[in-house]
């Protein structure tokens, strides 16, 4: 979408009869597109919206009434299990909002870095630290089991979620219901041979 007014695009999508309308934008543009889709009655008429990049803070800002039924993928959800709830509670106490998958990812990545430094006993050799991270599969409280590929990509499961209806939601941040788990092997593109830095 090259504009913040998505009316013409949404009306074309509505008229197409497609079962799902994919929103290939992000941030405020996605928020505006979802608001306009709701105003046009697109989802109420049976078509579904799927956001390619969307965060729980965006959903919370929109509200379940407007965002209900939206499909999205995320690597992290605060209410997925006891470990994510415990960590997210501490995050909420400090920041006043539930964490996004990016914020959880920064924490997890930093944790793996510190574990590699601890194992080596030093942070002086950055290449050695990176190599240690790549050779050490992880199992942390936020993302579960995973590994870091030769190109630096963290491989872990992803999840398909649907935003709950207001009737299904029990609180301000009770927003997602899990639809499917996507294995790390299927969730990420395969690594290109020339990007395998472990061989350089």
MARTI-780609 format. One record per residue: residue number from 1; residue in three letters; x negated, y, z negated of N, C-alpha, C, O in turn. Coordinates in steps of 0.05 Angstrom, whole numbers, plus 5000, padded with zeros to 4 digits. Each point is the difference from the previous one (the first is absolute). Layout:
residues N
NUM_ALA_X_Y_Z_X_Y_Z_X_Y_Z_X_Y_Z
...
This chain:
residues 200
1_UNK_4983_4976_5000_5017_5024_5000_4983_5025_5000_4984_5004_4981
2_UNK_5017_5013_5039_4983_5024_5001_5013_5024_4987_4990_5023_5004
3_UNK_5030_4974_4980_5015_5023_4988_5011_4992_4973_5002_4976_4994
4_UNK_5006_5044_4990_5012_4994_4975_5031_4997_5003_5013_4993_4980
5_UNK_4997_5014_5043_5029_4996_5005_5003_4975_5017_4993_4999_5023
6_UNK_5017_4980_4964_5001_4974_5012_5028_4993_5012_5005_4977_5007
7_UNK_5012_5044_4994_5028_4995_5009_5002_4985_5026_5014_4980_5002
8_UNK_4972_5030_5018_5003_4988_5027_4989_4971_5000_5012_4983_5013
9_UNK_4966_5013_4973_4989_4973_5000_5018_4980_4985_5004_4978_5009
10_UNK_5007_5031_4969_5017_4983_4984_5026_4994_5015_5011_4978_4999
11_UNK_5000_5042_5015_5024_4996_5015_4995_4980_5023_5018_4984_5007
12_UNK_4959_5018_5006_4993_4981_5021_4998_4972_4988_5010_4981_5011
13_UNK_4977_5017_4966_4997_4974_4987_5027_4989_4992_5006_4976_5002
14_UNK_5012_5041_4988_5027_4992_4992_5015_4990_5024_5014_4979_4998
15_UNK_4983_5035_5024_5015_4992_5025_4989_4975_5013_5013_4987_5016
16_UNK_4962_5006_4976_4987_4976_5013_5013_4974_4990_4998_4980_5014
17_UNK_5015_5021_4963_5011_4976_4989_4980_4981_4987_5006_4978_4993
18_UNK_4969_5032_5003_4979_4984_4988_5008_4993_4971_5013_5016_4986
19_UNK_4980_4960_5006_5006_4992_4972_4983_5015_4980_5009_5007_4978
20_UNK_4966_4999_5030_4981_5013_4982_4987_5024_5014_4992_4998_5023
21_UNK_5006_5024_4963_4987_5024_5010_4974_5004_4985_5001_5005_4975
22_UNK_4977_4992_5038_4974_5003_4987_4991_5029_4999_5002_5014_5020
23_UNK_4989_4995_4957_4991_5028_4997_4970_5000_4999_4987_4995_4979
24_UNK_5001_5011_5044_4970_5000_5002_4989_5028_4994_4986_5012_5016
25_UNK_5020_4997_4960_4990_5026_4990_4993_4996_4971_5001_4977_4990
26_UNK_4994_5044_4996_4992_4997_4972_5007_5026_4984_5005_5021_5011
27_UNK_4994_4976_4962_5003_5023_4983_5027_5014_5003_5021_4988_5002
28_UNK_4977_5039_4999_5024_5016_5002_5016_4995_5025_5024_5003_5000
29_UNK_4962_4989_5022_5014_4994_5025_5019_4976_4997_5022_5001_5009
30_UNK_4968_4979_4977_5017_4976_4995_5023_5007_4982_5023_4991_5005
31_UNK_4972_5025_4975_5021_5009_4981_5022_5014_5016_5024_4995_4997
32_UNK_4968_5024_5020_5019_5015_5016_5016_4983_5019_5024_5003_5004
33_UNK_4962_4978_5008_5014_4982_5019_5021_4983_4986_5021_4995_5010
34_UNK_4972_4995_4966_5019_4984_4985_5024_5017_4991_5023_4991_5001
35_UNK_4972_5033_4991_5022_5018_4992_5019_5005_5024_5024_4999_4997
36_UNK_4964_5006_5026_5016_5005_5023_5016_4975_5009_5023_5002_5009
37_UNK_4964_4975_4989_5013_4975_5007_5024_4996_4982_5021_4991_5009
38_UNK_4976_5016_4965_5023_4997_4982_5022_5019_5007_5024_4993_4998
39_UNK_4969_5032_5009_5020_5020_5007_5015_4992_5025_5024_5005_5003
40_UNK_4963_4981_5016_5013_4991_5024_5016_4974_4996_5013_4991_5019
41_UNK_4985_4997_4957_5014_4976_4995_4989_4975_5014_5014_4981_5004
42_UNK_4960_5020_5002_4987_4979_5015_5000_4974_4984_5008_4979_5009
43_UNK_4982_5023_4966_4998_4976_4984_5028_4990_4991_5005_4976_4997
44_UNK_5013_5044_4998_5027_4993_4992_5014_4984_5022_5018_4984_4994
45_UNK_4974_5020_5031_5013_4986_5022_4987_4973_5005_5010_4985_5017
46_UNK_4969_5008_4968_4990_4973_5002_4972_4997_5011_4988_4979_4998
47_UNK_5000_5043_5013_4973_4998_5008_4981_5004_4976_5007_5014_4981
48_UNK_4970_4972_5020_4981_5002_4978_4977_5018_5008_4992_5002_5023
49_UNK_4996_5011_4957_4975_5015_5004_4977_4985_4989_5002_4987_4979
50_UNK_4975_5014_5034_4976_4988_4990_4977_5021_5002_4994_5010_5021
51_UNK_4995_4996_4956_4979_5020_4998_4973_4985_5001_4995_4982_4985
52_UNK_4987_5027_5033_4975_4987_5003_4980_5008_4978_4981_4985_4994
53_UNK_5022_5039_4995_4983_5009_4978_5017_5017_4981_5007_5023_5007
54_UNK_4999_4966_4970_5018_5014_4982_4992_4992_4971_4993_4977_4995
55_UNK_5010_5042_4987_4992_4995_4972_5024_5002_4981_5020_5012_5006
56_UNK_4977_4975_4971_5022_4999_4981_5007_5028_4990_5023_5006_4993
57_UNK_4957_5012_5006_5006_5028_4992_5018_5014_5021_5016_5017_4992
58_UNK_4981_4976_5033_5018_5011_5021_5028_4989_4996_5019_5015_5003
59_UNK_4983_4959_4992_5026_4988_4996_5014_5013_4975_5024_5006_5001
60_UNK_4961_4997_4978_5011_5012_4976_5010_5028_5005_5021_5009_4990
61_UNK_4963_5006_5026_5008_5028_5006_5026_5001_5017_5016_5017_4996
62_UNK_4986_4964_5022_5024_4998_5017_5025_4991_4984_5022_5010_5004
63_UNK_4973_4972_4978_5022_4988_4985_5011_4975_5014_5000_4998_5024
64_UNK_5010_4984_4960_5010_4974_5011_5024_5005_5018_5004_4985_5019
65_UNK_5012_5035_4976_5023_5005_5016_4993_5005_5029_5013_4990_5018
66_UNK_4965_5025_4986_4992_5007_5028_4982_4978_5011_5001_4995_5024
67_UNK_4981_4994_4960_4981_4981_5010_5009_4971_5000_4986_4982_5010
68_UNK_5037_5012_4979_5009_4972_4997_4999_4985_5027_5008_5010_5021
69_UNK_4982_4965_4977_4999_4983_5023_4975_5003_5017_4994_4984_5017
70_UNK_4990_5037_4977_4975_5004_5015_4981_4977_4995_4996_4991_4978
71_UNK_4992_4999_5044_4979_4979_4998_4973_5013_5001_4995_5019_5015
72_UNK_4987_4970_4969_4972_5010_5000_4982_4978_4990_5008_4982_4986
73_UNK_4966_5021_5021_4980_4981_4990_4983_5015_4979_4995_5024_5003
74_UNK_4996_4961_4977_4983_5011_4980_4982_4978_4989_5008_4977_4998
75_UNK_4968_5031_4994_4982_4981_4987_5005_4998_4970_4990_4982_4987
76_UNK_5025_5038_5002_5003_5002_4971_5028_5011_4993_5010_5018_5014
77_UNK_5002_4971_4965_5024_5011_4989_4998_4997_4970_4994_4979_4989
78_UNK_5012_5043_4997_4995_5001_4971_5015_4978_4985_4991_4991_4979
79_UNK_5032_5001_5031_5017_4981_4985_4999_4972_5010_5019_4984_4997
80_UNK_4959_5009_5016_4999_4973_5013_4995_4978_4980_5012_4978_5003
81_UNK_4971_5026_4977_4995_4980_4980_4991_5013_4974_4998_5024_4999
82_UNK_4996_4960_4981_4993_5011_4974_4974_5016_5002_4998_5021_4987
83_UNK_4983_4971_5028_4974_5014_5003_5004_5027_5013_4989_5020_4990
84_UNK_5027_4982_5031_5004_5025_5013_5017_5019_4983_4995_5024_5000
85_UNK_5023_4965_4985_5016_5016_4981_4983_5012_4978_5003_5023_4993
86_UNK_4979_4961_4996_4983_5009_4978_4982_5023_5009_4998_5020_4986
87_UNK_4989_4976_5037_4982_5021_5010_5015_5025_5008_4992_5022_4995
88_UNK_5031_4974_5018_5016_5023_5009_5012_5016_4976_5004_5024_5003
89_UNK_5001_4962_4975_5010_5015_4976_4979_5019_4991_5006_5023_4993
90_UNK_4968_4969_5007_4979_5018_4992_4997_5023_5020_4995_5023_4992
91_UNK_5007_4970_5033_4999_5021_5021_5022_5021_4997_4996_5024_5001
92_UNK_5028_4966_4994_5024_5017_4997_4996_5019_4976_5007_5023_5001
93_UNK_4982_4966_4977_4996_5016_4977_4981_5024_5005_5002_5021_4988
94_UNK_4979_4974_5030_4980_5021_5006_5010_5019_5021_4994_5024_4999
95_UNK_5021_4966_5021_5006_5016_5024_5029_5006_5004_5007_5017_5017
96_UNK_5011_4971_4968_5028_5006_5002_5014_4989_5024_5023_5008_5006
97_UNK_4964_4974_5008_5013_4987_5024_4988_4972_5002_4978_4995_4991
98_UNK_5037_4987_5022_4989_4974_5006_4979_5002_5022_5002_5017_5017
99_UNK_4978_4965_4982_4978_5002_5019_5008_4990_5028_5017_4982_5003
100_UNK_4971_5030_5017_5003_4991_5028_4980_4978_5005_4983_4995_4983
101_UNK_5020_4991_5039_4980_4979_5007_4972_5012_5004_4981_4986_4995
102_UNK_5018_5039_5013_4973_5012_5005_4987_5005_4973_4976_4995_4997
103_UNK_5039_5015_4983_4988_5005_4974_4992_4973_4987_4978_4999_4987
104_UNK_5038_4981_5016_4993_4974_4990_4975_4989_5014_4983_4987_4988
105_UNK_5016_5018_5038_4977_4991_5016_4974_5013_4992_4979_4987_5000
106_UNK_5022_5039_4994_4976_5013_4991_4990_4988_4974_4976_4995_4996
107_UNK_5042_5000_4985_4993_4987_4975_4988_4972_5005_4979_4994_4989
108_UNK_5034_4990_5027_4990_4973_5006_4973_5001_5013_4982_4984_4993
109_UNK_5015_5033_5027_4974_5002_5014_4978_5008_4982_4977_4990_5001
110_UNK_5028_5030_4981_4980_5009_4981_4993_4977_4981_4977_4997_4992
111_UNK_5043_4988_5000_4996_4977_4981_4981_4980_5013_4982_4990_4987
112_UNK_5023_5003_5039_4982_4981_5014_4972_5011_5003_4981_4985_4997
113_UNK_5017_5041_5008_4973_5012_5002_4985_4998_4973_4977_4992_5000
114_UNK_5037_5014_4978_4987_4999_4974_4992_4972_4992_4979_4995_4987
115_UNK_5037_4985_5021_4994_4972_4995_4974_4992_5015_4983_4986_4990
116_UNK_5015_5024_5035_4976_4994_5016_4976_5013_4988_4978_4987_4999
117_UNK_5024_5037_4992_4978_5014_4987_4991_4986_4975_4976_4996_4994
118_UNK_5044_4995_4990_4994_4985_4975_4985_4974_5007_4981_4993_4986
119_UNK_5028_4993_5034_4987_4975_5007_4971_5004_5009_4983_4984_4995
120_UNK_5012_5038_5019_4973_5006_5010_4983_5014_4979_4975_4998_5001
121_UNK_5038_5014_4980_4985_5015_4979_4990_5027_5009_4985_5012_4985
122_UNK_5025_4997_5038_4991_5027_5010_5019_5009_5023_5012_4984_5014
123_UNK_4990_5042_4988_5015_5012_5022_4982_5014_5020_5009_5014_5018
124_UNK_4964_4982_4979_4981_5015_5017_5001_4992_5029_4997_5017_5018
125_UNK_5006_4957_4988_5000_4990_5027_5029_4997_5010_5012_4980_4995
126_UNK_4998_5040_5019_5027_5000_5010_5006_4976_5018_5022_4988_4998
127_UNK_4959_5005_5019_5004_4977_5018_5003_4974_4984_5016_4982_5007
128_UNK_4969_5015_4972_5001_4976_4984_5027_4999_4985_5012_4978_4997
129_UNK_4998_5045_4994_5025_5001_4986_5023_4992_5020_5017_4984_4993
130_UNK_4982_5027_5031_5020_4994_5020_4999_4970_5007_5021_4987_5003
131_UNK_4955_5002_5000_4998_4972_5006_5011_4983_4978_5013_4979_5005
132_UNK_4982_5029_4970_5010_4985_4977_5031_5000_5000_5012_4979_4995
133_UNK_5000_5044_5011_5029_5002_5001_5011_4981_5021_5021_4988_4996
134_UNK_4966_5011_5027_5010_4983_5022_4997_4970_4995_5014_4985_5012
135_UNK_4967_5008_4972_4996_4971_4995_5016_4990_4976_4999_4977_4993
136_UNK_5015_5042_4993_5014_4992_4975_5030_5003_5003_5010_5022_4999
137_UNK_5005_4956_5005_5029_5002_5001_5010_5012_4974_4987_4996_4979
138_UNK_5035_5018_5022_5010_5013_4976_5028_4989_4993_5015_4989_5016
139_UNK_4992_5015_4959_5027_4994_4990_5006_5021_4978_4995_4995_4977
140_UNK_5015_5028_5032_5005_5021_4980_5029_5002_4994_5017_4988_5014
141_UNK_4990_5027_4965_5028_5001_4991_5019_5014_5019_5025_4996_4997
142_UNK_4965_5020_5021_5018_5016_5017_5006_4987_5027_5022_5002_5010
143_UNK_4958_4985_5002_5003_4989_5027_4998_4969_5001_5003_4989_5021
144_UNK_4991_4999_4956_4997_4971_5000_4974_4991_5014_4980_5014_4998
145_UNK_5021_4963_5014_4976_4989_5012_4995_5013_5027_5018_5005_5016
146_UNK_4956_4999_4990_4992_5012_5026_4970_4998_5004_4986_4989_4984
147_UNK_5006_5024_5038_4971_5000_5006_4995_5025_5017_5018_5013_5010
148_UNK_4956_4993_4993_4992_5023_5016_4984_4990_5024_4980_4986_4996
149_UNK_5030_5020_5027_4987_4990_5025_4974_5014_5006_4993_5019_4987
150_UNK_4994_4970_5033_4975_5012_5009_5002_5029_5009_4980_5015_4999
151_UNK_5044_4993_5011_5004_5027_5009_5010_5019_4978_5006_5023_5004
152_UNK_4995_4966_4971_5009_5016_4977_5029_5000_4995_5009_5012_4980
153_UNK_5007_4974_5036_5029_4999_4996_5007_4980_4977_4991_4977_5000
154_UNK_5024_5033_4981_5010_4983_4978_5023_4984_5011_5020_5011_5010
155_UNK_4979_4963_4987_5021_4982_5010_5016_4990_4976_4989_4988_4981
156_UNK_5037_5017_5019_5018_4991_4979_5028_4999_5011_5005_5010_5022
157_UNK_5013_4979_4963_5028_4998_5009_5013_5028_5002_4992_5018_4986
158_UNK_5026_4985_5033_5017_5023_5002_5029_4991_4996_5006_4976_5000
159_UNK_5012_5044_4995_5027_4993_4993_5020_5017_5016_4996_5024_5004
160_UNK_5024_4963_5006_5022_5014_5013_5021_5006_4979_5011_4982_4987
161_UNK_4996_5043_5010_5020_5009_4981_5023_5013_5014_4998_5010_5022
162_UNK_5025_4990_4964_5023_5016_5009_5009_5017_4976_5000_4991_4977
163_UNK_5006_5034_5029_5008_5019_4979_5028_4992_4991_5019_4995_5016
164_UNK_4984_5003_4957_5025_4992_4988_5022_5021_5005_4994_5023_5005
165_UNK_5031_4968_4993_5022_5018_5000_5002_5013_4972_4989_4989_4981
166_UNK_5025_5033_5016_5004_5012_4974_5012_4980_4980_4993_5001_4976
167_UNK_5025_4982_5033_5013_4981_4983_4980_4979_4990_5003_4989_4978
168_UNK_4977_5004_5038_4980_4980_4993_4979_5011_4982_4988_4985_4984
169_UNK_5006_5041_5018_4979_5012_4984_5008_5005_4971_5022_5009_4995
170_UNK_4960_4984_4987_5006_5003_4971_4986_5024_4988_5003_5005_4976
171_UNK_4982_5010_5040_4985_5023_4989_4987_5016_5022_5000_4992_5024
172_UNK_4988_5030_4969_4988_5018_5019_4979_4987_5018_4999_5007_5024
173_UNK_4986_4975_4966_4978_4987_5015_5006_4971_5008_4983_4987_5011
174_UNK_5041_5004_4982_5008_4973_5008_5011_5001_5028_5024_5002_5005
175_UNK_4957_4997_5015_5008_5008_5027_4997_4977_5021_5013_5001_5021
176_UNK_4970_4980_4974_4994_4980_5021_5011_4972_4992_5000_4993_4977
177_UNK_5008_4993_5044_5005_4971_4997_4982_4986_5021_4999_5008_5023
178_UNK_4987_4971_4968_4982_4986_5018_5014_4983_5019_5018_4984_4993
179_UNK_4975_5018_5033_5013_4984_5021_4982_4977_5009_5009_4978_5004
180_UNK_4965_5028_4998_4981_4979_5010_4972_5007_4991_4993_5023_4996
181_UNK_4991_4955_5002_4971_5003_4996_4986_4995_5026_5006_4981_5014
182_UNK_4975_5036_4993_4984_4997_5024_4971_4993_4991_4988_5016_4986
183_UNK_5002_4961_5022_4974_4992_4991_4979_5019_5010_5003_5012_5021
184_UNK_4975_4990_4965_4978_5018_5009_4990_4993_5027_4992_5018_5016
185_UNK_5007_4956_4991_4991_4991_5026_5018_5011_5022_4990_5006_5022
186_UNK_5036_4996_4973_5018_5010_5020_5005_5030_4999_5008_5012_5020
187_UNK_4986_5000_4958_5006_5029_4996_4981_5018_5014_5007_5023_5007
188_UNK_4968_4968_4996_4979_5018_5011_4989_4990_5027_4999_4976_5004
189_UNK_4993_5042_5013_4989_4992_5026_4974_4985_4995_4986_5005_4980
190_UNK_5007_4977_5038_4975_4985_4996_4976_5019_5003_5002_5020_5014
191_UNK_4976_4973_4974_4976_5016_5001_4986_4997_5026_4997_4978_5011
192_UNK_4994_5044_5001_4984_4999_5024_4972_4992_4993_4989_5008_4979
193_UNK_4999_4976_5038_4973_4989_4995_4980_5023_4995_4983_4998_4983
194_UNK_5019_5023_5033_4981_5022_4999_5003_5017_4974_4984_5017_4994
195_UNK_5039_4978_4991_5005_5015_4976_4992_4984_4975_5004_5009_4977
196_UNK_4985_4967_5027_4991_4984_4977_4973_5010_4990_4979_4991_5010
197_UNK_5022_5027_4971_4975_5013_4990_4983_4981_4984_4977_5006_4994
198_UNK_5034_4971_4998_4984_4981_4985_4978_4987_5018_4981_4988_4990
199_UNK_5023_5015_5036_4981_4988_5019_4979_5020_5010_4983_4993_5017
200_UNK_5017_5031_4972_4982_5021_5009_4978_5005_4979_4983_5017_5004
